[in-house]
């Protein structure tokens, strides 16, 4: 499925819509250039879960945990990881067992560790600076 976003708010709404289809333990794997809108999409996911905390990129912490919504949201940034071995060193399996939603930016760095039922979200720049083309694979809608 391919969607178009004309603004950061549109991208957030797409994240909010997607999270309604997710179950505990779901993994959403993101790809896209720096500044493409991956964190904006995750902000929408958090809002869809009822999380009121400020959602920021976990670039320097590797994972941000957000609780207080229908499900916990674990927001990963794999930019600084080099392999799935690094992923398991940070306790990936523990996060999966906790029954929240795992949103994984720069997922291509750990692709071999992702399960077959992972939902993939690719965000690309469109014709102008504000437009984004968002491809979602593995979700019903």
N, C-alpha and C positions, 0 to 999 in steps of 0.2 A: 504494500500500500504506500502510495506517495502523497504527501500533503505539502501545501505551500504556506509559508508564514511570511507576513509582511512586517512583523514587528516582534520585539521581545515578548510582548504580552500575548501575541498569537502563539509563539513557541511555548510559553508557559501553559496556555490553555490546552495545547496538544498533550503536554505532560499530564495535566489534570485529567484529561479524558482517558489516556492510556491506563493510568493507575487504577481506574475503576474496573478494569478487566483482569487485574493481577490478583494472585492468591499468595498467602504466606509462603515464603521461600523463593518467590520469583526473582529472576536475575534479568536485568535490562542492561545490555552491553552497548555502549556508545562509541561511535567513531566520528571524527570530524576535525577540521583544522582548529588551531588555537583561536579562540574567540568566535567560533561558529554558533554557539548557543547551547552547548551541552548542559552547562550549569543552569541556564534559564529553564530548560526542559525539566531538569530535576527539581527546580523550585516549584514548578507546576505540579509535579508528582507529589511533593510535600504538601502543597495546599490541598490537593485532592484527597490526601490521607487525613487532613485536619490538623496538620502540624503547623504551629504558629511561630516556631523558631526561625531566625534568619538563616537562610541557606546560602552557603558560600563554597567556593571551590576548595577541595581538600588537597590541593597541590603539595603543600608542605607537611601536612599531617598524614597523608595517604588515605585516611578514612575519617569522615565526620559522621557521627551518630545523631539521629534526630528521633525523639520519642514524644509521646503525648498525643499521637493520632491513632487512627484505627489500627495501624500496624507501625512498627518501627521502620525507619528508612536508614539504610547504611549507604553512604555516598562515598565511593572509592575513586581515587585518581591514580591510575597506574602508569602515569607518564614517566616516573622515575624508577619503575621496576623493569627489569630486563628479561625476566622469564617467570613461568608459573611457579618455579621453586621459590622465588621471592614472595609470591602471593601466599603460599602455604606457610612461610615463615611469619607472616603477620596475622595468622589465625583465620584465614579464609573459611575453613570448614566450620569453625565456631560461629561465624556470622551466619552461615547458611542454616545451621541448626537452630538459630534463635528465632526463626519464623517471620522475619521481616522481609522487606523488599531490598534487594541489593542493586544499586545503580552504579555502573562501572564505566567511568570515563577512560579513554585510551585503552579500550579493551583488547585491541589488537596485540598489545604487549603480553597478554596472558591468555590468548585465544585457545590454546590447547587445554586449558583447565576448565573451560566453560562446558556446561552440560548441553545435550541436544535440545532441550526445551527452552534454552535462553532466547529472549526476545532481543532483536538487534535493531538499533536506531542509528541511522547514518544521517548526519546533518551537513549539508553542503551549502555554500553561498550561491545565491541566485543571480539574476540579471543585474540587480543593483545592490548597493551596500547593505540595505536592510532586509532584503528578501532572503529566505532560506528554503531549501528543498529538503524535506524530511522524509526519509524512507524508513518504514517500520516493517520488519519481517518477524513472523512468529506469533503475532497477536491476531485475534479474531477480526478486529475492526481496523 
